[in-house]
């Protein structure tokens, strides 16, 4: 497939704007042809890249030279690069504000003709600072190493001393005597057991034969009669032709380290015993993301012996998602800062039950090796979690009941006053006409109709109040079953809206291949009747509402659209609150409970409902039901 130039340019432009470098392209006349957003950000240019196209790069370079530590050198170097017409890589450019950039230059040459230039800049400031830091540390540690007290000796091919330092042998006369002698002669002169000389000779032979450093631990008794440990090494040095030149031997007193190691070992034993007594799951992970310890609570909770995960990567831990642990360790490795905030973590126990654990993470230094280990603690907080969740439900329910109570008082004192007044006045008029013997059949019909309509409105309000009370009391049963949604909707329309009381018919559209939809018939009847009734009621003297049923793979979408008065934007947050109606419905009857019940029933189905509306243009309501077969 051949891409046209526009598409190719678009793709190239997309790629260049995504790469993490600052890129600038100019033609041979040094007119800017392309610059990406990273370039503008790096050089703090406060305009979009597109507005820079066509700029004279030579003038721009002159104007921006003050940004650089040496403006003149910056301009001279650019001209040198352009004149040479050769590739430049990783050239350091220093800015006046202390930053450092790396610069690459690439000449654009097509069929031997120089057509332009590509400049690429990288922010090198942090890396350069780190390099300076590393160099400083190197010098610092070199000074320390040069003053570390250690036994240093040099041996010839026969394992005879040719040099020994003062730390190894403090007696100057003895050091001089040792030259060209071996440890056997030293042992004989001092009347010592030659066992130590045998060990050293074996180590010397191993280092020479393997041509590698040989390390061994030497145990002895010092002048005070205490045990002493020295870590000794032999390093063979060979000439270019492979012939042995000499062997460097050095030793470090590790007595205190051995004591510390033994102390740490005892601490580890105590730690393991104490950890096994805890009902908190304790898992220790090393710097390589491998498990080095898990306590008895791990097996007790997950039903898996700790031995099965020790020595393995953290993915072996019996939780579904270990990424949270990986992220915490990686973050600490990058920042050297541990976020100690406890997190609630969902896991399955050995019985497959969902449990909630409080997860916390703490890095610590392993005393034996000086490495960083990470302790992960999992505390079972399921009881607290469910208690809090239940308490929140109670609080929410109490809040809703208070809202209902307040709303009910308001509806009784305000909304019911009008129908009661209408009923009372109509009854009084009928009584007066009857007393005067002047009542006619049309008059009787008029006032009786008023009374009946108001009674029906009050009856509707009472039904919805009872329905809300039933839902809040947990007495509403949810009985879903697979049904034919198309037939169900047509039945509701034919029974209630064919036609509506003003003569209009709702327009029904079906889209997609129909399939059985799982829903509660009683609840869905209430949902659709309420939404369709609203579509008619709030669009009087407007075009007929539309209902569209669309079948998709994962869900069924029911859209009900009208062309009426719409809903003011300020009223959207209160759509599903009890006894709350839009601010523009004055004169249109309603209880303020309809959408509250709709929302309850939608939630029963684990469905979603969305409103889109513009005042005086209409409202669209989208109901989405999941296809559970998928």
LOKE-954128 format. One line per 5 residues: number of its first residue (from 1); their letters; for each residue x, y, z of C-alpha. Coordinates in Angstrom, 3 decimals, m for minus. Layout:
// LOKE-954128
NUM) A) X,Y,Z | ...
END
This chain:
// LOKE-954128
1) XXXXX) 0.000,0.000,0.000 | 1.448,3.396,m1.036 | 0.763,6.270,1.327 | m0.001,9.648,m0.205 | 2.186,12.575,0.811
6) XXXXX) m0.362,14.132,3.178 | m0.895,10.894,5.043 | 2.825,10.168,5.182 | 3.499,13.709,6.462 | 0.751,13.304,9.055
11) XXXXX) 2.224,10.027,10.295 | 5.752,11.451,10.357 | 4.509,14.523,12.212 | 2.752,12.263,14.746 | 5.904,10.199,15.348
16) XXXXX) 8.192,13.226,15.710 | 5.816,14.793,18.225 | 5.785,11.611,20.291 | 9.536,10.952,20.567 | 11.077,12.219,23.839
21) XXXXX) 13.577,14.520,22.118 | 13.510,18.130,20.965 | 13.562,18.088,17.138 | 13.957,21.031,14.737 | 14.171,20.776,10.940
26) XXXXX) 15.186,23.643,8.665 | 15.711,23.865,4.925 | 18.953,24.767,3.247 | 18.055,28.478,3.442 | 17.618,27.925,7.195
31) XXXXX) 13.866,28.446,7.166 | 12.125,26.383,9.861 | 10.116,23.503,8.365 | 9.246,21.482,11.470 | 9.623,21.731,15.236
36) XXXXX) 8.002,19.439,17.800 | 6.332,20.279,21.105 | 9.276,18.906,23.102 | 11.534,21.525,21.462 | 9.203,24.331,22.566
41) XXXXX) 9.049,22.931,26.088 | 12.818,22.384,26.354 | 13.631,25.936,25.240 | 10.583,27.433,27.020 | 9.047,28.834,23.821
46) XXXXX) 5.517,29.975,24.783 | 3.852,29.427,21.382 | 2.560,26.312,19.568 | 5.065,24.659,17.193 | 2.848,25.367,14.167
51) XXXXX) 3.251,29.138,14.610 | 7.033,28.844,14.253 | 6.966,27.312,10.754 | 8.762,29.542,8.247 | 10.842,31.453,10.824
56) XXXXX) 14.409,32.366,9.875 | 16.457,30.010,12.082 | 19.585,32.114,11.781 | 17.798,35.148,13.215 | 16.131,32.973,15.859
61) XXXXX) 19.525,31.551,16.894 | 20.957,35.059,17.253 | 17.974,36.224,19.309 | 18.135,33.197,21.623 | 21.939,33.111,22.018
66) XXXXX) 21.659,34.813,25.413 | 20.092,31.617,26.746 | 23.479,29.900,26.456 | 26.463,30.136,28.772 | 28.706,31.420,25.963
71) XXXXX) 26.448,33.110,23.363 | 29.269,33.875,20.929 | 30.641,30.339,21.045 | 27.116,28.994,20.540 | 26.674,30.960,17.292
76) XXXXX) 30.196,30.212,16.049 | 29.751,26.504,16.673 | 26.475,26.427,14.722 | 28.206,27.959,11.718 | 31.082,25.455,12.039
81) XXXXX) 28.647,22.544,12.057 | 26.714,23.886,9.065 | 29.922,24.469,7.121 | 31.276,20.984,7.827 | 27.996,19.323,6.726
86) XXXXX) 28.904,16.293,8.822 | 26.983,14.293,11.400 | 27.454,15.508,15.004 | 26.511,13.325,17.963 | 26.079,14.033,21.680
91) XXXXX) 27.770,17.410,21.743 | 27.377,19.110,25.137 | 25.741,22.557,25.111 | 25.686,24.555,28.358 | 22.898,27.043,29.107
96) XXXXX) 23.061,30.221,31.161 | 20.503,28.869,33.650 | 22.777,25.967,34.549 | 21.150,23.321,32.377 | 23.137,21.115,30.011
101) XXXXX) 21.859,19.715,26.699 | 23.194,17.089,24.325 | 23.017,18.148,20.685 | 22.922,15.999,17.543 | 23.118,17.374,14.018
106) XXXXX) 22.123,15.533,10.847 | 22.517,17.070,7.368 | 19.654,16.209,4.998 | 21.260,15.112,1.749 | 19.170,13.805,m1.135
111) XXXXX) 20.964,12.424,m4.202 | 24.074,14.355,m3.301 | 22.213,17.633,m2.807 | 22.177,19.243,0.638 | 18.505,20.059,1.285
116) XXXXX) 18.404,20.976,4.948 | 19.383,20.355,8.543 | 18.008,18.386,11.485 | 18.876,19.464,15.047 | 18.089,17.197,17.993
121) XXXXX) 18.478,18.273,21.628 | 18.246,16.209,24.838 | 18.136,17.509,28.397 | 21.391,16.182,29.852 | 21.315,18.204,33.086
126) XXXXX) 20.419,15.427,35.530 | 22.702,12.893,33.858 | 25.634,15.311,33.899 | 24.999,16.190,37.524 | 24.957,12.495,38.279
131) XXXXX) 28.260,12.011,36.436 | 29.866,14.748,38.541 | 28.400,13.121,41.633 | 29.757,9.709,40.645 | 33.229,11.141,39.977
136) XXXXX) 33.163,12.836,43.379 | 32.123,9.589,45.049 | 34.850,7.698,43.200 | 37.564,10.023,44.532 | 36.025,9.887,47.980
141) XXXXX) 36.008,6.079,48.099 | 39.485,5.856,46.607 | 40.784,7.909,49.540 | 38.989,5.652,51.990 | 40.323,2.469,50.336
146) XXXXX) 43.877,3.844,50.429 | 43.643,4.182,54.212 | 41.797,0.985,55.083 | 43.921,m1.051,57.517 | 44.563,m4.393,55.802
151) XXXXX) 47.303,m7.020,55.619 | 49.084,m6.533,52.288 | 51.782,m8.912,51.014 | 53.420,m9.735,47.687 | 54.768,m13.234,46.903
156) XXXXX) 57.094,m14.581,44.218 | 56.440,m17.736,42.190 | 57.724,m19.892,45.068 | 55.256,m18.377,47.544 | 58.030,m16.439,49.269
161) XXXXX) 57.470,m12.939,50.678 | 58.915,m10.102,48.616 | 56.853,m7.394,50.379 | 54.667,m7.120,53.471 | 53.091,m3.952,54.882
166) XXXXX) 53.221,m2.591,58.409 | 49.637,m3.532,59.198 | 50.400,m7.192,58.523 | 53.690,m7.215,60.449 | 54.347,m4.309,62.807
171) XXXXX) 57.880,m5.409,63.801 | 60.283,m3.821,61.307 | 63.033,m6.411,61.930 | 60.615,m9.295,61.409 | 59.325,m7.771,58.195
176) XXXXX) 62.874,m7.507,56.888 | 63.629,m11.077,57.965 | 60.545,m12.408,56.117 | 61.821,m11.320,52.726 | 62.403,m14.379,50.445
181) XXXXX) 61.050,m16.714,53.137 | 57.713,m18.578,53.274 | 55.166,m19.306,55.994 | 56.764,m22.657,56.855 | 60.030,m20.915,57.743
186) XXXXX) 58.043,m18.291,59.685 | 56.210,m21.033,61.650 | 59.465,m22.845,62.425 | 61.191,m19.648,63.592 | 58.258,m18.784,65.880
191) XXXXX) 57.616,m22.330,67.048 | 54.060,m22.372,65.610 | 51.949,m25.195,64.210 | 52.411,m25.357,60.428 | 48.691,m26.014,59.841
196) XXXXX) 48.092,m22.370,58.926 | 51.024,m22.558,56.440 | 49.431,m25.625,54.789 | 46.140,m23.752,54.350 | 47.866,m20.715,52.864
201) XXXXX) 49.969,m22.852,50.497 | 46.812,m24.635,49.249 | 45.108,m21.286,48.652 | 48.183,m19.951,46.829 | 48.294,m23.030,44.585
206) XXXXX) 44.555,m22.767,43.793 | 44.848,m19.082,42.820 | 47.806,m19.742,40.498 | 46.344,m22.866,38.874 | 42.892,m21.319,38.275
211) XXXXX) 44.332,m17.879,37.454 | 41.600,m16.402,39.620 | 41.275,m14.736,42.994 | 41.086,m17.303,45.750 | 39.406,m16.337,49.008
216) XXXXX) 39.401,m18.131,52.338 | 38.632,m17.438,55.969 | 41.493,m17.895,58.397 | 40.739,m18.507,62.067 | 43.317,m18.030,64.806
221) XXXXX) 43.989,m16.850,68.346 | 45.259,m13.332,69.045 | 47.723,m12.310,71.778 | 44.852,m11.891,74.267 | 43.747,m15.478,73.638
226) XXXXX) 40.584,m14.482,71.779 | 39.328,m15.949,68.525 | 40.312,m13.897,65.507 | 39.029,m14.153,61.926 | 40.801,m12.846,58.834
231) XXXXX) 39.354,m12.874,55.357 | 42.341,m13.517,53.062 | 42.678,m13.419,49.299 | 45.353,m14.333,46.794 | 45.353,m12.446,43.495
236) XXXXX) 47.723,m13.867,40.823 | 49.254,m11.301,38.432 | 50.307,m12.595,34.998 | 52.470,m11.066,32.281 | 51.190,m10.541,28.734
241) XXXXX) 52.742,m13.868,27.688 | 50.759,m15.675,30.380 | 53.700,m16.252,32.725 | 53.102,m15.704,36.443 | 54.764,m12.504,37.651
246) XXXXX) 53.764,m12.350,41.318 | 50.849,m12.930,43.681 | 49.247,m10.242,45.826 | 47.926,m11.374,49.154 | 45.786,m9.265,51.422
251) XXXXX) 43.755,m9.892,54.495 | 41.104,m8.046,56.473 | 40.220,m8.573,60.110 | 36.575,m9.670,60.006 | 36.273,m10.719,63.643
256) XXXXX) 33.689,m8.042,64.392 | 31.827,m8.933,61.200 | 31.687,m12.583,62.216 | 30.309,m11.572,65.599 | 27.772,m9.304,63.924
261) XXXXX) 26.859,m12.085,61.518 | 26.262,m14.471,64.379 | 24.245,m11.802,66.163 | 22.192,m11.181,63.019 | 21.670,m14.921,62.589
266) XXXXX) 20.331,m15.144,66.124 | 18.133,m12.108,65.450 | 16.782,m13.769,62.304 | 15.905,m16.849,64.325 | 14.139,m14.727,66.945
271) XXXXX) 12.410,m12.671,64.223 | 11.158,m15.835,62.524 | 9.839,m17.238,65.812 | 8.096,m13.977,66.715 | 6.711,m13.559,63.172
276) XXXXX) 5.266,m17.077,63.312 | 3.315,m16.102,66.427 | 1.616,m13.189,64.642 | m1.773,m13.492,62.966 | m0.517,m10.972,60.401
281) XXXXX) 0.899,m12.358,57.148 | 4.561,m11.301,56.934 | 6.470,m11.683,53.654 | 10.064,m10.505,53.171 | 11.292,m9.738,49.644
286) XXXXX) 14.849,m8.962,48.569 | 16.129,m6.371,46.115 | 15.692,m8.821,43.219 | 11.947,m9.265,43.861 | 12.505,m12.725,45.368
291) XXXXX) 10.759,m14.000,48.505 | 13.237,m14.736,51.314 | 10.795,m15.289,54.181 | 7.123,m15.922,54.888 | 5.691,m16.605,58.331
296) XXXXX) 3.300,m19.312,59.508 | 0.285,m17.024,59.038 | 0.885,m17.226,55.265 | 0.216,m20.968,55.214 | m2.612,m20.599,57.716
301) XXXXX) m4.412,m18.091,55.496 | m3.571,m19.238,51.962 | m3.175,m22.973,52.665 | 0.238,m23.012,50.951 | 3.489,m23.818,52.827
306) XXXXX) 5.873,m20.878,52.993 | 8.638,m23.134,51.656 | 6.877,m23.193,48.268 | 7.415,m19.467,47.686 | 10.777,m18.861,49.388
311) XXXXX) 13.478,m18.350,46.771 | 10.913,m17.573,44.074 | 9.807,m14.265,42.584 | 6.911,m12.405,44.175 | 4.526,m13.667,41.483
316) XXXXX) 4.559,m16.959,43.410 | 2.710,m15.270,46.293 | m0.857,m16.545,46.396 | m2.546,m13.260,45.509 | m3.991,m12.452,42.105
321) XXXXX) m2.171,m9.181,41.541 | 1.334,m8.561,42.913 | 1.851,m5.417,40.829 | 1.185,m3.178,43.841 | 4.197,m4.740,45.618
326) XXXXX) 6.382,m4.423,42.519 | 5.402,m0.770,42.113 | 6.220,0.059,45.743 | 9.639,m1.624,45.545 | 10.442,m0.021,42.180
331) XXXXX) 9.369,3.392,43.505 | 11.602,3.008,46.554 | 14.537,1.908,44.373 | 14.074,5.044,42.267 | 13.361,7.589,45.006
336) XXXXX) 14.753,5.968,48.183 | 11.472,6.960,49.790 | 8.885,4.535,51.143 | 5.210,5.444,51.077 | 3.935,3.955,54.333
341) XXXXX) 0.257,4.583,53.635 | m1.703,1.378,54.264 | m3.861,0.161,51.400 | m6.841,m2.204,51.458 | m6.152,m5.205,49.241
346) XXXXX) m8.702,m7.798,48.090 | m7.518,m11.442,48.162 | m8.948,m14.964,48.279 | m8.223,m17.241,51.226 | m7.611,m20.999,51.018
351) XXXXX) m11.374,m21.575,50.909 | m11.828,m19.210,47.960 | m13.566,m16.601,50.114 | m13.009,m12.912,49.381 | m11.088,m11.234,52.180
356) XXXXX) m9.851,m7.689,52.642 | m6.309,m7.117,53.835 | m4.623,m3.958,54.979 | m1.389,m3.926,52.989 | 1.698,m2.063,54.181
361) XXXXX) 5.285,m2.033,52.984 | 8.533,m1.248,54.823 | 12.122,m1.371,53.491 | 14.944,m2.259,55.880 | 18.666,m3.064,55.716
366) XXXXX) 19.601,m6.721,56.109 | 22.352,m6.680,58.719 | 24.278,m9.724,57.468 | 24.743,m8.559,53.892 | 23.889,m4.881,54.044
371) XXXXX) 21.284,m5.395,51.329 | 17.862,m3.778,51.258 | 14.982,m6.108,52.053 | 11.298,m5.245,51.950 | 8.802,m6.413,54.555
376) XXXXX) 5.216,m6.751,53.364 | 2.475,m6.989,55.990 | m1.039,m8.239,55.227 | m3.530,m7.791,58.072 | m7.001,m9.285,57.760
381) XXXXX) m9.376,m6.323,58.094 | m12.383,m8.046,56.539 | m14.527,m7.602,59.655 | m13.693,m3.897,59.860 | m14.184,m3.483,56.104
386) XXXXX) m17.616,m5.099,56.115 | m18.561,m3.244,59.299 | m17.611,0.090,57.727 | m19.444,m0.824,54.515 | m22.532,m1.822,56.495
391) XXXXX) m22.321,1.339,58.579 | m22.071,3.407,55.402 | m25.184,1.679,54.068 | m27.015,2.506,57.286 | m25.841,6.125,57.113
396) XXXXX) m26.881,6.399,53.462 | m30.234,4.814,54.219 | m30.746,7.146,57.183 | m29.870,10.118,55.002 | m32.329,9.025,52.309
401) XXXXX) m35.040,8.428,54.913 | m34.461,11.906,56.336 | m34.712,13.344,52.836 | m37.924,11.383,52.282 | m39.294,12.543,55.619
406) XXXXX) m38.501,16.185,54.862 | m39.885,15.797,51.372 | m43.023,14.126,52.646 | m43.690,16.983,55.057 | m43.176,19.418,52.202
411) XXXXX) m45.438,17.467,49.832 | m48.193,17.232,52.447 | m47.973,20.936,53.313 | m47.631,22.191,49.743 | m48.259,19.673,46.962
416) XXXXX) m51.383,18.162,48.565 | m52.844,21.550,49.504 | m53.782,22.307,45.883 | m55.688,19.061,45.137 | m57.419,19.246,48.521
421) XXXXX) m58.440,22.841,47.785 | m59.735,21.833,44.340 | m61.706,18.939,45.814 | m63.113,21.118,48.592 | m64.073,24.021,46.318
426) XXXXX) m65.603,21.689,43.710 | m67.625,19.911,46.388 | m68.809,23.241,47.863 | m69.876,24.529,44.428 | m71.784,21.299,43.770
431) XXXXX) m73.434,21.640,47.177 | m74.469,25.258,46.451 | m75.820,24.386,43.012 | m77.666,21.427,44.445 | m79.211,23.570,47.219
436) XXXXX) m80.301,26.112,44.630 | m81.601,23.280,42.492 | m79.621,24.767,39.588 | m77.079,21.990,38.943 | m76.885,20.837,35.333
441) XXXXX) m75.384,17.644,33.950 | m72.369,19.394,32.287 | m71.638,21.271,35.506 | m71.915,18.071,37.475 | m69.556,16.338,35.027
446) XXXXX) m67.027,19.209,35.190 | m66.726,19.341,38.966 | m66.812,15.579,39.390 | m63.982,15.288,36.826 | m61.926,17.799,38.780
451) XXXXX) m62.486,15.855,41.989 | m61.653,12.516,40.305 | m58.464,13.881,38.670 | m57.176,15.311,41.939 | m58.011,12.085,43.785
456) XXXXX) m56.133,10.104,41.113 | m53.132,12.421,41.486 | m53.139,11.919,45.249 | m53.545,8.183,44.739 | m50.527,8.167,42.394
461) XXXXX) m48.486,10.024,44.990 | m49.486,7.573,47.717 | m48.594,4.596,45.496 | m45.151,5.998,44.770 | m44.582,6.801,48.448
466) XXXXX) m45.527,3.247,49.388 | m43.272,1.909,46.625 | m40.302,3.951,47.901 | m41.046,2.796,51.448 | m41.090,m0.823,50.273
471) XXXXX) m37.753,m0.406,48.479 | m36.090,1.348,51.420 | m37.386,m1.353,53.756 | m35.745,m4.068,51.647 | m39.094,m5.677,50.871
476) XXXXX) m38.870,m5.321,47.094 | m38.099,m8.639,45.390 | m36.002,m8.629,42.228 | m37.174,m11.379,39.846 | m35.327,m11.137,36.526
481) XXXXX) m35.860,m13.578,33.668 | m34.961,m13.681,29.933 | m37.743,m12.011,27.916 | m38.528,m10.569,24.493 | m37.845,m6.859,24.960
486) XXXXX) m39.465,m5.804,21.662 | m42.794,m7.444,22.486 | m42.626,m6.122,26.059 | m42.165,m2.499,24.938 | m44.930,m2.777,22.322
491) XXXXX) m47.307,m4.107,25.000 | m46.545,m1.136,27.295 | m47.069,1.350,24.452 | m50.299,m0.281,23.210 | m51.730,m0.417,26.730
496) XXXXX) m50.838,3.121,27.796 | m49.729,5.364,24.939 | m51.574,4.340,21.770 | m52.405,7.132,21.536 | m51.438,9.466,24.377
501) XXXXX) m54.273,11.561,25.835 | m53.460,14.447,23.454 | m53.677,12.157,20.402 | m49.934,11.805,19.727 | m48.308,8.432,19.001
506) XXXXX) m44.762,7.519,20.046 | m42.430,6.560,17.183 | m40.750,3.177,17.780 | m37.508,2.092,16.066 | m35.736,m1.265,16.440
511) XXXXX) m32.065,m1.690,15.487 | m29.895,m4.806,15.439 | m30.640,m8.510,15.849 | m32.951,m8.955,18.824 | m32.105,m11.470,21.567
516) XXXXX) m33.664,m12.299,24.968 | m32.962,m9.669,27.613 | m32.902,m10.469,31.327 | m35.067,m8.078,33.410 | m37.719,m7.881,36.126
521) XXXXX) m41.049,m7.366,34.386 | m42.698,m5.309,37.146 | m39.722,m2.993,37.609 | m39.089,m2.552,33.880 | m42.772,m1.703,33.368
526) XXXXX) m42.468,1.076,35.930 | m39.197,2.346,34.408 | m40.492,2.549,30.826 | m43.965,3.864,31.717 | m42.421,6.665,33.756
531) XXXXX) m39.869,7.650,31.101 | m42.378,7.523,28.217 | m45.002,9.379,30.281 | m42.418,12.116,31.000 | m41.525,12.324,27.297
536) XXXXX) m45.171,13.072,26.445 | m45.969,15.174,29.517 | m43.068,17.594,29.119 | m43.425,18.027,25.336 | m47.023,19.234,25.040
541) XXXXX) m47.861,20.633,21.575 | m44.499,19.386,20.245 | m43.491,16.585,17.876 | m44.141,13.033,19.029 | m41.447,11.408,21.199
546) XXXXX) m39.187,8.673,19.815 | m38.136,5.374,21.406 | m35.271,3.435,19.839 | m34.192,m0.048,20.934 | m30.658,m0.932,19.797
551) XXXXX) m29.174,m4.414,20.253 | m25.394,m4.520,20.649 | m23.125,m7.438,21.470 | m22.634,m6.589,25.134 | m25.739,m4.531,25.898
556) XXXXX) m29.195,m3.356,24.889 | m29.672,0.410,24.588 | m33.132,1.987,24.961 | m33.224,5.659,23.942 | m36.310,7.771,24.699
561) XXXXX) m36.187,11.228,23.111 | m38.654,14.111,23.272 | m38.695,17.637,21.846 | m40.154,19.424,24.840 | m39.158,21.914,27.493
566) XXXXX) m35.902,20.186,28.452 | m34.139,20.236,31.819 | m32.144,23.256,33.060 | m28.480,22.378,33.559 | m28.559,23.521,37.195
571) XXXXX) m31.208,20.854,37.960 | m29.168,17.858,36.721 | m27.526,17.068,40.115 | m30.989,16.680,41.683 | m32.613,14.464,39.038
576) XXXXX) m32.812,11.379,41.240 | m33.549,13.051,44.572 | m36.869,12.582,46.338 | m39.530,15.284,45.939 | m37.276,17.283,43.633
581) XXXXX) m38.473,18.524,40.243 | m36.962,20.700,37.545 | m37.330,24.438,38.014 | m39.207,24.898,34.700 | m42.162,22.504,35.244
586) XXXXX) m44.554,24.913,36.920 | m48.136,24.054,35.978 | m47.261,20.451,35.018 | m48.353,17.876,37.559 | m45.801,15.553,39.139
591) XXXXX) m44.827,14.001,42.483 | m41.044,14.359,42.422 | m40.720,10.627,43.128 | m40.881,9.100,39.649 | m37.197,9.289,38.711
596) XXXXX) m36.164,8.268,42.233 | m38.053,4.983,41.801 | m36.681,4.629,38.255 | m33.127,4.955,39.602 | m33.796,2.352,42.288
601) XXXXX) m35.079,m0.125,39.697 | m32.228,0.629,37.274 | m29.741,m0.114,40.077 | m31.504,m3.407,40.793 | m30.697,m4.420,37.198
606) XXXXX) m27.069,m3.190,37.524 | m27.925,m1.087,34.492 | m27.089,2.550,33.735 | m29.242,5.562,32.890 | m27.980,8.792,31.311
611) XXXXX) m29.728,12.103,30.586 | m28.884,14.650,27.903 | m31.037,17.749,27.674 | m31.191,21.306,26.398 | m33.768,23.714,27.673
616) XXXXX) m36.598,24.316,25.170 | m35.095,21.739,22.774 | m35.855,18.431,24.433 | m34.466,15.578,26.494 | m32.846,12.237,25.643
621) XXXXX) m32.768,9.402,28.174 | m30.479,6.426,27.509 | m31.072,3.191,29.411 | m28.351,0.520,29.013 | m28.932,m3.104,30.049
626) XXXXX) m26.098,m5.658,30.008 | m26.314,m8.746,27.822 | m25.399,m11.372,30.417 | m24.987,m14.069,27.756 | m21.703,m12.366,26.784
END
